[in-house]
Amino acid sequence: MSKLITKHIAVAGNIGSGKTTLTGILAKHYKWTPHYEDVDHNPYLIDFYEDMPRWAFNLQIYFLNNRIKHLLEIRKGELTVIQDRTIFEDACIFAPNLHDMGLMSHRDFENYSSFFENLKTLIQAPDLLIYLKASVPKLVEQIQKRGRDYEENIRLDYLKRLNKFYNEWIENYKDGPLLIIDVDNCNFEDIEGDLAEVIKRIDAQLHGLF
C-alpha cells in the first residue's frame, strides 16, 4: 500500500493493552494526527462500571455515535489519522460480550446490532489495523500501573471474556491489512529496540516491503 493513499491507521486491543501509548508514539514518529478515545469526558463510563446492566446499552450507543463521527471526518479530511480503538471493536467484541454476560438485554442487543449493520454502509475499514495482543496478566499489570479509579472495579472474568472475543475477531478479520503485535514480548514504550521493530513492521505494511 502506498503511503500517499494511507489515511486511516487504527490501533485495536483489549483494555490495558497499550493502545493509547502506541497511538501517541506512532503519531509523533510518522507525523500522523492522533484520535484518542476520550474516556475522561465520557458521560456513561463511571456509571457503567458501577452498574453494567443499567448502562450497557447507553454506553455502547455513545461509543458508536462518536466513532462513526470520527470515521466520517477521517475520510473527508486530508490528513493521515491514527485512531485509538475502532468501531469494529464496539460491535464485534464489547456489545456481544455484554449480551453474552447478561449485562445487555436481548432486545437492546438486537437494536444495537441492527443499527451497526446500517452504519457499516457508511464507513470503510482502516488502511492498516494494528492489533495489540496481550495475556490477561499483562492487561491487569498495565491497568494497575496507570491507576484509573473507574477501572478498579473491572472484573478478571470480564477481561478474559473480552480477550476471547478479540482473538476470535482477529482470527477472522478480512477487511484489510492487519499487523499483530504481541505485547507480552514487546515493550515498545520502554525498550528502544522493541519500538524499532514495531516501526520496521509498520513500514513494511505501508510500503509493501516484505
Secondary structure, DSSP 4 states (H G I P E B T S, - for coil): --GGG--EEEEEESTTSSHHHHHHHHHHHHTPEEE----TT-SSHHHHHH-HHHHHHHHHHHHHHHHHHHHHHHHHSSS-EEEES-HHHIIIIIHHHHHHTTSS-HHHHHHHHHHHHHHGGG----SEEEEEE--HHHHHHHHHHHT-GGGTT--HHHHHHHHHHHHHHHHT--SS-EEEEEGGG--TTT-HHHHHHHHHHHHHHHHT--
